[in-house]
């Protein structure tokens, strides 16, 4: 019987997809099993780059999702669509010269404005771009609080704007509040570099830490750093790891597999500090040295291979002559991406090269656990590599050490050559059993227990 109600505040929620979505989605999915009515306050996704409506089917019918619109002063649409641009090109030859000149001038002015806005955004949108969602989110949140009997607010970041909304509603309505940090805030490796802004965010973080009835986070290192920085200001600190949902993998059909190939898969976003270029060079050297057979190899990348405006990864593939073994599949629906992973022989976990990156546990690691295939982790030493080594989940190499990458990749390649299909299935069963404690339902149970304890206190 459900006796209490929780309001989950999370900007990133289906139909938006991506790495920040699974934690609030799975909490919403399973909290009802532990006696909680679930309400979700999220953004109205008028525009977002990674929409995946199929994720909504995971929600129980009694979960109520409330969507607040986001102000679009700094529009992320980036100008005309591809079709609009194509149509403009077709009609350009038939339009009068003055009209064409006016159109060209308008386009240049628009580009100049967009570039100016990009430059000033870090000085105006604080603590993050999603601050423009706050006014409407607070307004809708008030309506929910008045209409529903909300006992606890659970805000999960990023963006940290979620916590500012929660703080406002908690102050006005006097309910309990748990602030959840999937990543650090002011201790994050991705900071603005603007001194006055960082001082302002320090004060904002102190206020959140002091007002929340409990703070949760996803790694022991994050929890330790929060305690060291904020001390007694934090009333209660709890560690609730991320995990994987076994239901996501039931009846999963392998996709995009190529028989007879050692198929390594990466599914996610790549960018400057997280890229596959050194791994590609390592594999190229292994081929040149005759340690691996080129005809055996296949690497598939799903998600964002090169950010718009960048081409370093594609250029690297071309320069090394690896176009025949590297596939770039682009964004895939979540289920199809899981099928791609299921059809792999090794799963690539590519971490950031920042010195403090070892403190992070990528959400992708937990998804890889659910798949049950060997992991090749290119990560700085830390909690993620510790989990992989402790649970014997695969091979680990520093993302800046090419020789270590060569050895790790070669080890998995040799294991693939030596084992048969039956051995691989048997390994998958043992693999899944070892990582059972990281199941998403368990994280929901822990949160439900914490919320009950906070209420009782």
C-alpha positions in Angstrom: 0.0 0.0 0.0 1.4 3.4 -1.0 1.3 5.8 2.0 3.7 8.5 1.0 4.4 10.7 -2.1 7.7 11.9 -3.6 8.4 14.6 -6.1 11.4 13.8 -8.3 12.8 17.0 -9.8 15.0 16.2 -12.8 15.5 18.3 -16.0 16.7 15.2 -17.9 13.8 12.7 -18.2 12.2 10.8 -21.1 11.5 11.3 -23.9 15.0 12.9 -23.5 17.6 10.2 -23.6 21.3 10.2 -22.6 23.5 9.3 -19.7 21.8 11.4 -17.0 18.3 9.9 -17.6 18.5 6.3 -16.2 18.9 7.2 -12.5 15.7 9.3 -12.2 13.8 7.1 -14.7 14.6 3.9 -12.8 13.8 5.5 -9.4 10.4 6.5 -10.9 9.9 3.0 -12.2 10.6 1.1 -9.0 9.8 3.4 -6.0 6.2 2.4 -6.2 7.2 -1.2 -5.2 8.4 0.2 -1.9 5.2 2.2 -0.9 5.8 5.5 -2.7 3.5 7.5 -5.0 5.8 9.1 -7.6 5.4 12.5 -9.2 8.1 13.8 -11.7 8.7 17.5 -12.4 10.7 17.8 -15.6 11.2 19.9 -18.7 8.8 20.1 -21.6 11.3 18.8 -24.3 10.4 21.2 -27.1 13.9 20.7 -28.5 16.6 18.3 -27.5 19.3 16.5 -29.4 18.8 13.0 -28.0 15.1 12.2 -27.9 14.1 8.6 -27.2 10.3 8.3 -26.7 10.6 4.5 -26.3 11.9 5.1 -22.7 8.5 6.3 -21.6 7.1 2.8 -21.9 9.1 1.8 -18.8 7.0 4.0 -16.5 4.2 2.4 -14.5 0.8 3.9 -15.2 0.5 5.5 -11.8 3.6 7.6 -12.1 2.5 11.2 -12.8 4.9 13.3 -15.0 4.5 17.1 -14.9 6.3 19.2 -17.6 7.3 22.8 -17.3 8.3 24.9 -20.3 11.8 26.3 -20.6 12.4 29.9 -21.7 14.2 30.0 -25.1 16.0 33.3 -24.9 19.2 31.4 -25.8 17.7 29.1 -28.4 19.6 25.8 -29.0 18.0 25.2 -32.4 21.1 26.7 -34.1 19.3 28.3 -37.0 17.5 26.9 -40.0 17.0 23.1 -40.4 18.7 21.2 -43.1 15.5 21.1 -45.2 15.1 24.8 -44.9 18.7 25.4 -46.0 18.2 23.1 -48.9 15.1 24.8 -50.0 16.8 28.2 -49.7 19.6 27.0 -52.0 17.1 25.8 -54.6 15.3 29.1 -54.7 18.3 31.3 -54.5 18.9 31.3 -58.3 15.3 32.4 -59.0 15.1 35.2 -56.5 16.0 38.8 -57.3 19.5 40.0 -56.5 18.4 42.6 -53.8 16.4 39.9 -52.0 19.4 37.5 -52.1 21.6 40.3 -50.7 19.1 41.0 -47.9 18.9 37.2 -47.1 22.7 36.9 -47.0 23.0 40.0 -44.8 20.3 38.7 -42.5 22.1 35.3 -42.3 25.4 37.0 -41.4 23.8 39.1 -38.7 22.1 36.0 -37.2 25.4 34.1 -37.2 27.1 37.1 -35.4 24.3 37.2 -32.8 24.5 33.5 -32.2 28.3 33.7 -31.7 27.9 36.7 -29.3 25.3 34.8 -27.3 27.6 31.7 -27.0 30.3 34.0 -25.6 28.1 35.7 -23.0 26.2 32.6 -21.8 28.8 31.6 -19.2 28.5 35.1 -17.6 24.7 35.1 -17.6 23.4 31.5 -17.2 24.5 30.5 -13.7 24.8 27.8 -12.4 24.1 26.2 -15.7 22.2 26.7 -19.0 19.1 25.1 -17.5 18.5 28.1 -15.2 16.1 29.4 -17.8 13.9 26.4 -16.8 13.7 27.5 -13.2 10.8 30.1 -13.3 8.3 27.8 -15.0 9.5 24.8 -13.0 8.9 26.6 -9.7 5.5 27.8 -10.8 4.4 24.3 -11.8 6.1 22.8 -8.7 3.9 25.1 -6.5 0.8 23.8 -8.2 1.9 20.2 -7.6 2.7 20.8 -4.0 -0.7 22.4 -3.4 -2.6 19.7 -5.2 -0.7 16.6 -4.1 0.4 15.5 -0.6 4.1 15.5 -1.3 6.2 14.2 1.7 9.7 14.3 0.2 11.3 16.1 -2.7 14.2 14.3 -4.4 16.2 16.5 -6.8 19.0 14.9 -8.8 21.7 16.8 -10.7 23.0 17.7 -13.2 21.9 20.2 -13.9 22.3 21.7 -10.5 19.4 24.1 -11.3 17.2 21.1 -10.2 18.5 21.7 -6.6 17.7 25.4 -6.7 14.1 24.6 -7.7 13.9 22.0 -4.8 15.3 24.5 -2.3 12.7 27.1 -3.3 9.8 24.6 -3.0 11.1 23.1 0.3 11.4 26.6 1.8 7.8 27.5 0.8 6.1 24.2 1.7 8.2 22.8 4.5 8.5 19.2 3.2 11.6 17.0 3.5 14.3 17.3 0.8 17.0 14.9 -0.5 19.6 16.4 -2.9 21.2 13.8 -5.1 24.5 14.5 -7.0 25.4 12.3 -9.9 28.4 14.5 -10.4 30.2 17.0 -8.1 29.2 20.7 -8.4 32.0 23.1 -7.5 34.5 20.2 -7.3 33.6 19.1 -10.9 36.5 18.8 -13.4 34.4 20.8 -15.9 34.3 24.3 -14.3 33.7 27.7 -15.9 37.1 29.2 -15.1 35.4 32.5 -14.3 36.6 33.4 -10.8 33.6 35.5 -9.6 31.1 32.9 -11.0 32.9 30.1 -9.2 32.8 32.1 -5.9 29.0 32.6 -6.5 28.5 28.9 -7.1 30.5 28.0 -4.0 27.9 30.0 -1.9 25.0 28.4 -3.8 26.4 24.9 -3.1 26.9 25.7 0.6 23.2 26.8 0.8 22.0 23.5 -0.9 24.2 21.4 1.4 22.9 23.2 4.5 19.2 23.1 3.7 18.8 19.5 2.4 17.7 16.9 4.9 20.1 14.4 3.3 22.6 14.4 0.5 23.1 11.4 -1.7 25.8 10.7 -4.3 27.0 7.9 -6.6 30.7 7.2 -5.6 32.6 6.9 -2.3 35.1 9.5 -3.6 32.4 12.1 -4.2 30.9 11.4 -0.8 34.4 11.8 0.9 35.0 15.1 -1.0 31.6 16.5 -0.1 32.2 15.7 3.6 35.7 17.2 3.5 34.5 20.4 2.0 31.2 21.0 3.8 31.7 19.1 7.1 28.9 19.4 9.6 26.9 21.6 7.2 25.7 18.3 5.7 23.0 16.8 8.0 23.2 13.3 6.4 25.3 11.9 3.6 24.4 8.6 1.9 26.0 6.7 -0.9 23.6 5.2 -3.4 25.5 3.8 -6.4 24.2 3.8 -9.9 23.3 0.5 -11.4 21.7 -1.4 -14.2 18.1 -2.6 -14.7 18.0 -6.3 -15.5 14.7 -5.8 -17.2 16.4 -3.8 -19.9 18.3 -6.9 -21.0 15.6 -9.6 -20.9 15.0 -11.0 -24.3 17.6 -8.7 -25.8 18.4 -9.6 -29.4 22.0 -9.0 -30.6 22.1 -6.3 -33.3 24.7 -5.2 -35.8 26.9 -8.3 -35.1 29.3 -9.6 -37.7 30.1 -13.3 -37.3 33.8 -14.1 -37.2 34.8 -10.7 -36.0 36.3 -9.5 -32.7 33.7 -6.8 -32.3 34.4 -4.0 -29.8 31.6 -1.5 -29.2 31.4 2.0 -27.7 28.0 3.6 -27.1 28.0 7.2 -25.9 29.4 10.6 -26.5 33.0 11.4 -27.4 34.6 14.8 -27.1 38.0 16.5 -26.7 38.9 15.0 -23.3 37.3 11.7 -24.1 38.3 10.3 -27.5 39.3 7.0 -29.1 42.3 8.3 -31.1 45.1 6.8 -28.9 43.2 3.4 -28.9 43.0 3.6 -32.7 46.7 4.2 -32.9 47.3 1.3 -30.5 45.2 -1.1 -32.7 47.0 0.2 -35.8 50.3 -0.7 -34.3 49.1 -4.2 -33.2 48.0 -4.8 -36.8 51.4 -3.5 -38.2 53.3 -5.7 -35.7 51.3 -8.8 -36.8 49.9 -9.4 -33.3 46.3 -9.2 -34.4 44.7 -10.1 -37.7 43.1 -7.1 -39.4 40.4 -9.4 -41.0 39.3 -10.3 -37.4 38.6 -6.8 -36.2 35.6 -4.6 -36.0 35.0 -1.5 -33.9 31.5 0.1 -33.7 30.7 3.6 -32.3 27.1 4.6 -31.5 26.2 8.0 -30.3 28.3 11.1 -31.0 31.6 10.2 -32.7 32.6 13.8 -33.5 30.8 16.8 -32.1 29.3 19.2 -34.7 32.2 21.4 -36.0 34.9 18.8 -35.1 36.3 16.0 -37.2 39.4 14.8 -35.3 38.2 11.3 -34.7 37.0 10.8 -38.3 40.3 12.2 -39.5 42.2 9.8 -37.3 40.4 6.8 -38.7 41.2 8.0 -42.2 44.8 8.9 -41.5 45.4 5.4 -40.0 43.6 3.6 -42.8 41.2 2.0 -40.5 38.0 2.8 -42.4 37.4 -0.9 -43.1 37.2 -1.9 -39.5 35.6 1.2 -37.9 31.8 1.7 -38.1 30.2 5.0 -37.0 26.5 4.3 -36.4 25.3 7.6 -35.0 22.6 8.0 -32.4 20.5 4.8 -31.9 17.3 4.2 -29.9 18.2 2.9 -26.4 17.0 -0.7 -27.1 18.9 -0.8 -30.4 22.0 0.4 -28.7 21.6 -2.3 -26.0 21.3 -4.8 -28.9 24.5 -3.5 -30.4 26.3 -4.0 -27.1 24.8 -7.5 -26.7 26.2 -8.4 -30.1 29.7 -7.3 -29.1 32.7 -9.3 -27.9 34.1 -6.4 -25.9 32.6 -3.2 -24.6 34.7 0.0 -24.7 34.6 2.3 -21.7 36.5 5.4 -22.7 37.1 7.9 -19.8 38.3 11.5 -19.6 42.0 12.2 -19.5 41.6 14.8 -16.6 43.7 13.9 -13.5 40.7 13.7 -11.3 38.6 11.6 -13.7 39.3 8.4 -11.6 36.9 9.8 -9.0 34.0 9.2 -11.4 32.1 6.0 -12.1 30.7 6.3 -15.6 27.0 5.4 -15.8 27.9 3.3 -18.9 29.9 0.9 -16.7 26.7 -0.3 -15.0 24.9 -0.7 -18.3 27.9 -2.8 -19.5 27.5 -4.9 -16.3 24.0 -5.8 -17.3 25.1 -6.8 -20.8 27.7 -9.2 -19.4 30.4 -8.9 -22.0 34.1 -8.2 -21.2 35.0 -4.6 -20.7 38.0 -2.7 -22.1 38.2 0.3 -19.8 40.4 3.2 -20.8 40.1 5.0 -17.5 42.2 6.8 -14.9 42.8 4.6 -11.8 40.0 5.0 -9.4 36.6 3.6 -8.4 35.5 2.5 -11.8 38.8 0.6 -12.5 38.6 -0.8 -9.0 35.2 -2.3 -9.6 36.3 -3.8 -13.0 39.4 -5.4 -11.4 37.6 -6.5 -8.2 34.7 -8.2 -10.1 37.0 -9.4 -12.9 34.9 -7.6 -15.5 37.6 -7.1 -18.1 40.9 -5.2 -18.8 42.0 -1.7 -17.6 44.4 0.7 -19.2 45.3 4.4 -18.6 43.7 6.5 -21.4 47.0 8.2 -22.0 49.2 5.0 -22.1 49.2 3.6 -25.6 51.4 0.5 -24.6 48.9 -0.3 -21.8 46.1 -0.1 -24.3 47.8 -2.4 -26.7 48.3 -5.0 -24.0 44.7 -4.7 -22.7 43.2 -5.0 -26.2 45.5 -7.8 -27.2 44.5 -9.8 -24.0 40.8 -9.6 -24.8 41.5 -10.4 -28.5 43.5 -13.5 -27.5 40.7 -14.6 -25.1 38.2 -14.2 -27.9 40.4 -16.3 -30.2 40.7 -19.1 -27.6 37.1 -19.4 -26.4 34.1 -20.9 -28.2 30.5 -19.7 -28.3 29.5 -21.9 -25.4 32.3 -20.6 -23.2 31.1 -17.0 -24.0 27.6 -17.8 -22.8 28.8 -19.4 -19.7 31.0 -16.4 -18.9 28.0 -14.1 -19.4 26.0 -16.0 -16.7 28.8 -15.9 -14.2 29.4 -12.2 -15.0 25.8 -11.3 -14.4 25.8 -13.1 -11.0 28.9 -11.3 -9.8 27.4 -7.8 -10.5 23.9 -8.5 -9.1 24.3 -6.1 -6.2 24.3 -3.2 -8.7 20.7 -3.8 -9.9 18.5 -0.6 -10.3 15.7 -2.0 -8.1 18.2 -2.2 -5.2 19.0 1.5 -5.6 15.3 2.4 -5.5 14.9 0.3 -2.3 17.8 2.2 -0.7 16.3 5.6 -1.6 12.8 4.5 -0.3 14.4 3.5 3.0 16.3 6.8 3.3 13.2 8.8 2.6 11.2 6.9 5.2 14.0 7.5 7.8 14.1 11.2 6.9 10.4 11.5 7.4 10.4 9.6 10.7 13.2 11.8 12.0 
